[in-house]
């Protein structure tokens, strides 16, 4: 490198740069011809000369991606030297510089995870290029591995917060390095109980094994870290947990295969075709929903007509005037069209930004609930209502399968589920089958017990409030059943929490 050019870069004097170019117009050309070389931009980044660096970026943008002899880009150097303003200005010009791979495949994000977030750059890096969190080093280590290895829990919390908004969340959390160690293994090796709890709460796979066949619990036992052993043992009962894991693997396996057949071509369509399809699907949703608001022939109006006391059809006011057969012939195809249209609409939202996509999914979930509620209300007989409950269940299963493959948010599935379960229980109540109500509620309770304590409690309370709100004052039996449901849920959850704490205590002190 020309010594005058080196001096200009080190002192940050832009005028000196142009004096050099006046005497030699090709002074910067040879830098592009060499694979690994220290450019004036590297020197400016090292010295923190922002004005000179920005001028060089203006003249030669390619220098920002050049690696010096140590395998570092200018952004790597700015992060290592703690030049925050320099790093921010680099990202303003090219936000993809975060993903430039240097020595051992490390990106500037990996360097930041190693040195910590004292400069507050991590949020900016993740905002500039959110997918950089997927990048791995030549040792197949993610930013999570590096943050845990260097005990940067503040960095880890920010990384996980970003990951939770991504479809590849579970994949990154459980990625294995060259030794087969996941982030959970690294936390166990370095005796980091707080990190273990954080990762376990983020659905880290505690059954994953490394190359020598050890789980995170096995690693903790090998290092005799009693607190880590207690934490890892306290989060699962081996027999139940292994059965649940095998079941989940099979479900995910078959749902993923089905999704590849359905969505493979859908993800590759052009933006114009996608927009056209969304318009057509929107019209179909509108048309099918309108059919529930204005059923053929209308509904019974005028004075209430009483039927047998306690039956489902106690009042015909507001019910469809069509007989059972005609009602089914009209509304089963209508419901099927609505199901398929909603399913395809949710699938086409895959490419939308995460927050916007989640908001649309929630709105569509409320639309599905309103559609099902409208048809259920005008159903004229027991049979029609029962068949509609089957279609409601199909709707829930479809959304649940899309949630498993990360195409639908959990909150939208919960919204549909919180409508379907009370609706099903009401139907059993009208049939007078109190034992069936108990069995159905017990099954629902068993399923949500697998969730975390507060999430499950919130779901149970929302369910009960929703169900009680739709019950009249005379429905004393159902009110008692729902009150018992709340009591059982809180009692069992408290017992589960106590068992977990006792298990951890025994593992620590015995």
Residue pairs with C-beta under 8 A, 6 or more apart in sequence:
1 38
1 40
2 20
2 24
2 27
4 16
4 19
4 20
5 17
5 20
5 27
5 40
6 40
6 43
7 16
8 14
8 16
8 17
8 19
8 20
8 40
8 52
9 17
9 40
9 41
9 43
9 44
9 47
9 49
9 52
9 56
10 43
10 44
10 47
10 49
11 47
11 49
12 44
12 47
12 49
12 50
12 51
12 52
13 52
14 51
14 52
14 55
17 40
17 52
17 55
17 56
20 27
21 27
21 28
28 40
28 59
28 60
31 37
31 39
31 60
31 63
31 66
32 60
32 62
35 67
36 66
36 67
36 68
36 69
36 71
37 66
37 68
37 69
38 68
38 69
39 56
39 60
39 63
39 66
39 68
39 74
40 52
40 56
40 63
41 53
41 56
41 57
41 60
41 63
41 64
41 66
41 74
42 63
42 66
42 68
42 72
42 74
42 77
44 50
44 52
44 53
44 56
44 74
45 53
45 74
45 75
45 77
45 78
45 81
45 83
45 86
46 77
46 81
48 81
48 83
48 86
50 83
50 85
50 86
50 89
53 74
53 86
53 89
53 90
54 89
54 93
56 63
57 63
57 64
57 90
57 93
61 93
61 94
63 74
64 73
64 74
64 75
64 90
64 93
64 94
64 97
64 100
65 73
65 97
65 100
66 73
66 74
67 73
67 102
67 103
68 77
70 103
71 102
71 103
71 104
72 80
72 102
72 103
73 97
73 100
73 102
73 108
74 90
75 87
75 90
75 91
75 97
75 98
75 100
75 108
76 100
76 102
76 106
76 108
76 111
78 86
78 87
78 90
79 87
79 108
79 111
79 112
79 115
79 121
80 111
80 115
82 118
82 119
84 119
84 120
84 121
87 108
87 119
87 121
88 121
88 124
90 97
91 97
91 98
91 124
91 125
91 128
95 128
95 129
96 129
97 108
98 107
98 108
98 109
98 125
98 128
98 129
98 132
99 107
99 109
99 129
99 131
99 132
99 135
100 107
100 108
101 107
101 135
104 137
104 138
104 139
105 135
105 136
105 137
105 138
105 139
106 137
107 132
107 135
108 125
109 122
109 125
109 126
109 132
109 133
109 135
109 143
110 135
110 137
110 141
110 143
110 146
112 121
112 122
112 125
112 155
113 122
113 143
113 146
113 147
113 150
113 152
113 155
113 159
114 146
114 147
114 150
114 152
116 150
116 152
116 154
116 155
117 152
117 154
117 155
117 158
122 155
122 158
122 159
123 158
125 132
126 132
126 133
126 158
126 159
126 162
130 162
130 165
130 166
133 142
133 143
133 159
133 162
133 163
133 166
133 172
134 142
134 168
134 172
135 142
135 143
136 142
136 175
137 146
139 177
139 178
140 175
140 176
140 177
140 178
141 177
141 178
142 172
142 175
142 183
143 155
143 159
144 156
144 159
144 160
144 172
144 173
144 175
144 183
145 175
145 177
145 181
145 183
145 186
147 153
147 155
147 156
147 159
148 156
148 183
148 186
148 187
148 190
148 192
148 195
149 186
149 190
151 190
151 192
153 192
153 194
153 195
153 198
156 195
156 198
157 198
160 173
160 198
160 202
163 169
163 172
163 173
163 202
164 202
165 354
165 355
166 172
166 354
167 354
167 406
167 407
168 406
169 406
170 203
173 182
173 183
173 199
173 202
173 203
173 204
174 182
174 183
174 184
174 204
174 205
174 208
175 182
175 183
176 182
176 208
176 210
177 186
179 210
179 211
180 209
180 210
180 211
180 212
181 189
181 210
182 204
182 205
182 208
182 210
182 216
183 199
183 204
184 196
184 199
184 200
184 204
184 205
184 206
184 208
184 216
185 208
185 210
185 214
185 216
185 219
187 195
187 196
187 199
187 216
187 228
188 196
188 216
188 217
188 219
188 220
188 223
188 225
188 228
188 232
189 219
189 223
191 223
191 225
191 227
191 228
192 228
193 227
193 228
193 231
196 216
196 228
196 231
196 232
197 231
200 206
200 231
200 232
200 235
201 452
204 216
206 215
206 216
206 217
206 232
206 235
206 236
206 241
207 215
207 241
207 242
207 245
208 215
208 216
209 215
209 218
210 219
214 222
216 232
217 229
217 232
217 233
220 228
220 229
220 232
221 229
226 507
226 508
227 508
229 507
230 503
230 504
230 505
230 507
230 508
231 504
233 503
233 504
233 507
234 500
234 501
234 503
234 504
234 507
235 500
244 450
251 404
252 404
252 405
255 401
255 404
255 405
256 404
256 405
258 401
259 401
259 402
259 405
259 407
262 347
263 347
263 350
263 407
266 344
266 347
266 348
266 350
267 350
267 351
269 277
274 348
274 351
277 344
277 348
278 345
278 348
281 341
281 344
281 345
281 348
282 345
284 337
284 338
284 341
285 338
285 341
285 342
285 345
285 367
288 334
288 335
288 337
288 338
288 341
288 371
289 338
289 367
289 370
289 371
289 374
291 330
291 331
291 334
292 334
292 371
292 374
292 375
292 378
293 374
295 320
295 322
295 330
295 378
296 322
296 330
297 320
297 321
297 322
298 321
299 318
299 319
299 320
299 321
299 378
300 316
300 317
300 318
300 319
300 320
300 321
301 317
301 318
302 317
303 317
304 315
304 316
304 317
305 315
305 316
305 317
306 314
306 315
307 313
307 314
307 315
307 316
308 314
310 430
310 432
311 382
311 430
312 381
312 382
312 385
312 427
312 430
312 431
313 319
313 380
313 381
313 382
316 380
318 377
318 378
319 378
319 379
319 380
320 327
320 378
320 379
320 380
322 330
322 380
323 380
324 380
324 381
324 383
324 384
327 379
327 380
327 381
327 384
328 383
328 384
328 387
331 375
331 384
331 388
332 387
332 391
334 375
335 375
335 388
335 391
336 391
338 368
338 371
339 391
339 394
339 395
339 398
342 364
342 367
342 368
342 395
343 398
343 402
345 364
346 361
346 364
346 399
346 402
346 407
346 408
347 402
347 407
349 357
349 360
349 361
350 357
350 407
352 360
357 409
358 409
358 411
358 412
361 408
361 409
361 411
361 412
362 409
362 411
362 412
362 415
364 412
365 399
365 411
365 412
365 413
365 415
365 416
366 415
368 395
368 416
369 415
369 416
369 419
372 388
372 391
372 392
372 395
372 419
372 420
372 423
373 419
375 388
376 385
376 388
376 392
376 423
379 385
379 388
382 430
382 431
385 427
386 427
389 420
389 423
389 424
389 427
392 419
392 420
392 423
392 424
393 420
393 424
395 416
395 420
396 413
396 416
396 417
396 420
399 408
399 412
399 413
399 416
400 413
402 408
403 409
403 410
403 412
403 413
414 459
418 459
418 462
418 463
418 466
419 466
421 440
421 444
421 463
422 463
422 466
422 467
422 470
424 440
425 437
425 440
425 441
425 467
425 478
426 467
426 470
426 471
426 478
428 436
428 437
428 440
429 437
429 475
429 477
429 478
434 477
434 481
437 478
437 481
438 481
441 481
441 485
444 463
445 460
445 485
445 488
445 489
445 492
448 456
448 459
448 460
449 456
449 492
449 493
449 496
450 456
451 459
453 493
453 496
453 497
456 489
456 493
457 489
457 490
457 493
460 485
460 486
460 489
461 486
464 482
464 485
464 486
467 478
467 482
468 479
468 482
471 478
471 479
471 482
